[in-house]
Amino acid sequence: MNLTLTYPVAEKYDKHYVVILDPAGDAKRTGRRIGDSFERGLTLQCAEKIKEYVEINAPHIKIVITRAAGDSVYDFQNASLANRIGDFFVNLNFYYTQETKPAVYVYQFSYGNDFVSQPDHCLQLYNYDQAYLINKHTRDLFGQCFNKELSEKKWQSLFFVMGPYKIPIKPLIGITIPSISIEAGLKSKELWYLYSEPIALAIIAAINELRE
């Protein structure tokens, strides 16, 4: 696409922060089967619990979930929403695993040419598929923050963390704000709730890093 995005000069000021939380799947895309359920239902349940936890424990953060049950999501709809109102974007995915201790993968969008990024303070133009180069430093900081928080000792009996890996992952294309994708393993459909608190705490930690 040749759509051009403009990145304005950043301003640091105290404010409320908006996190866009994107549970995988929609009315047309069920996602992967986990037991007798599908990924789309489990990611939405987890997203709603994350929203509840974050907004109770961190009033300076507002969570916006990209869809409700029964909604259809169109190409670049989430990117448009994130770029208009968001400060941070988190895409949430689940997969079935039989491993005793599941893995949680952290991804960031990249074509492997991050070195072409210009300084964050400049006024600059990017093609839509190069939007990830904007706010590169903050994106990398958030990825490291998620790895650190999800690797805390209190979670180590539940899962282990891999990444952040930089790959051209579709749910993050076109997003200018810092963004990551999480892919978490489930041994059964009921265990999605084990991830709600760790991810909520990682979101809070990442936003608090941005505030400093």
N, C-alpha and C positions, 0 to 999 in steps of 0.2 A: 504494500500500500504506500501511497505517496503523501498521506496525510501528515502535515507538519505540526509539531507540538512546540509551544514556547515555554521556556522555563524562566520565570521571573527571578529577580534578585531576592534571596531568602531574607526573612526578617525573624529575629528571635524575640519572642515575647511570651509572657505567661498567658496561658489559655487552656481551654478544654481541648482534648485531643480526640479525634475520631478514628477508630480502627474498623476497617471493613473486613468482616469475617465471612469467608466464602466456602460454605460446605459443598463438597463435590456432588454432582448429579442435579437433576431437576425432573420435571414432570415427564419428559421424554427420555431421559437418560437415567436408568436405574443404577448404573455403576456395577461394581462387582458383587457377587453373591457372598454373603457371610451367614452361614447356617441357613435358616429359612427366611432371612431378611436380605435387604439390599443396602448397598453402601449409602445411597442417597438419604434413606431414612435415619441411619445411624449417625451420619455426619451432621444432619440437621439437629438431632437431639443433643449431640455433643456441643454444637455451636450455641444452642439456646442456653445450655448449662454454663458454658464459658461466659456468655454475655451476662448472665445473672451474677456469677461470681465476681467478674471484673467490676461491674457497675456498683456492687455493694461495697467492695473493698478498695476501689480506686475511683472516687466520684469525679475526678478530673478526666476520666476516660469514658467515652460513649462508644458502644459497640453497635455497628450497623450490620445486620446479616443480609446477604445479597438476595436471599429468596425465602419464601414461605412454602409450606407444603402445597403441592399442586401448581406452583409457578413454573413457567418455562423461561430459560435464560438463553439469550441470543448472543452470537459472537460479538465480542468487545463491549457488551453491555456492562459487565463488571468493571472493565477498565475505565469506561466512561464515568461510572459512579465513583470509583476510587479517585480518579484524577480531579473530579469536581469537588468532592467534600472530604476526602480521606487524608490522614497523616501516615497510616500504616495499613498494609493489606496482608491478610493471612488466608491462604487457601488450605482447606482441610480435607484429607483423604484417608480412607481406611482400606485395608486389604486383609484377607484371611491368611492366617499362618498357623502351623502346628507346632512351632517352636515353643519351648518352655518359657523362654523370655523373649518377647517380640522385639523387633527393631523399630525405631522411629527414625525416618529419614528426613533431613532438612535440605530443601532445595532453594536455590536462587536462580533467576533467569540469566542466561549468558549464551552468546554465540562464541565465546572464547576470545573476544577482541576487546575486552574491557580497557586495555591500554590506550584506546583511541579517545577515551573520555576527556573532555575539557574540564577546567576547574569549576567546582560547584558554584562559585560566586558570580560566574559570568552569565550574561544574557546570551542564550544560544538556541539553535534550532536543531531538532532531531526528527528523523523519519519515525513513523509509528513503531516499526519493529526494532528501533534503537532506543525506545523510551527507557529501557532499563539502565542506560548509561547515565541518566539523570539521577542525582542523589546517590551516586555509586558509593561514596564513603559511608553514608548513613545506612544504606542497604547492607553493606558488609558488616558494619557494627551491629546491626540488628540480628544478622545471621549468627554471629559469634555469641551474642547475648542469648539467643535461643539455645544454642548448643550448651552453653554454660549452665543455664537454668534447668534444662531438661536432663543434664548430667549430674545434678545434685544427688548426694548420697541417699537421700530419702526416697528417690525414685528408682534406684539401681536394682532393687529386687523385682521391679515391675517391667522394666524395659531398658534397652541400651540405645544410645543415640549415634547416628552416623551422619556425617556432613558438618557444615553445609557444603553441598555439591553444586557446582555451577553448570547448568544445562539449559537448553532451549525448551523449557516446559510450557506447554500451551496456556494453562490458566493464568500465567503471569505476563503474557505478551501484551504490550501496549500500555503497561502501567508505569507511570512516572514516579509515584511515591515509593518509598522503600517497601519491598514486598518479599515474602517467602512462601514456600509451599511445604506443608507437613504431610507425610505419608506414614501412618501408624498401623502396626500389625494388631489384629484381633484374633484371639483363639476361639472366642464365641461372641455372639452378637450382644450379649449382656455387658461385656467388659468395656464398652465405649466410655463409660463414666470414669474409668481409671485415668483417662487422659484429660478430663475437663479441668481439674485443678492445676496440674502441671503446665498446661498450655496457657491457662488464664494467668498464672504467676509469671510465665515467660513474657506474655504480652505486657503486663504491668512493668516488669523489669526493663523491657525494651523502650517503652514510652518514658520511663523515668530517666533512662540514659539520654534520651532526646531532650529532656527538660534541663539537664545539667549543662 
